[in-house]
Amino acid sequence: GWYTQAIVVAFSALVLISLVGTLLMRLWRMRIREAGILSNLARSESKYRELAQMVPVGICHFDNNGKCTYVNGRHMALIGRTWEETMGSGWLDFVHPEDKARIKDTWERTGKLENSSSVVCEYRFLRPDGQLMHVIGEVHTQIDAGGKVRGYIVAQTDITARKRAEAELLVAKQDAENANLAKTRFLAAASHDLRQPIQAINLFRDALARTELSEEQKTITRFLAMSVHSLGELLYSLL
């Protein structure tokens, strides 16, 4: 009768309330877990950004179309641009015009790699103030599970100081080689020009010795020969 029906309805209501309560409890726990995951992700992202800003290497990220999606402060200092100017820019926008063709070829080769890999290349940035910045860039291709390119991570090391030092060393080397060449030419000229008079003196002395000379003149000739010989030895030692 109605009493039995009331009991069944009440029992069904209790079961339904229990199910709804259990579902709400699970949803609440899922939201707490989701909030914890999001909080951990936010902390991880914040830590990553802090680390990316602290490293002395320019770091930037490009999507699969080669558009910039992230840069750290070091990269902006290398190219001399602001965050607004950098975001959305292409890989080649700030590269020196003379290096663009070579870097483009490297970029295309990197994009065609089947597996996630890195390619290292050297190039220059042309800053707005006209200053050239030499860098070594390591391009890492991001590949998803399906084998498609997701993007590119680029780490750039500033080697401008090293390049300047190499240029100065090359100039110093060239100067040293020029000085050595000038010394060689001087010694060759000195050897020819100074030996010539000494040989002439020896010839005149020999010619004089064949003439009729007094004893006093012969003594003078011997002293002359000794002097010329000493002069010749000194010249050879100097040369």
Secondary structure, 3 states (H helix, E strand, C coil): CHHHHHHHHHHHHHHHHHHHHHHHHHHHHHHHHHHHHHHHHHHHHHHHHHHHHHCCCEEEEEECCCEEEEECHHHHHHHCCCHHHHCCCECCCCECHHHHHHHHHHHHHHHCCCCCCEEEEEEEEECCCCCEEEEEEEEEEEECCCCCEEEEEEEEEECHHHHHHHHHHHHHHHHHHHHHHHHHHHHHHHHHHHHHHHHHHHHHHHHHHCCCCCHHHHHHHHHHHHHHHHHHHHHHHHC
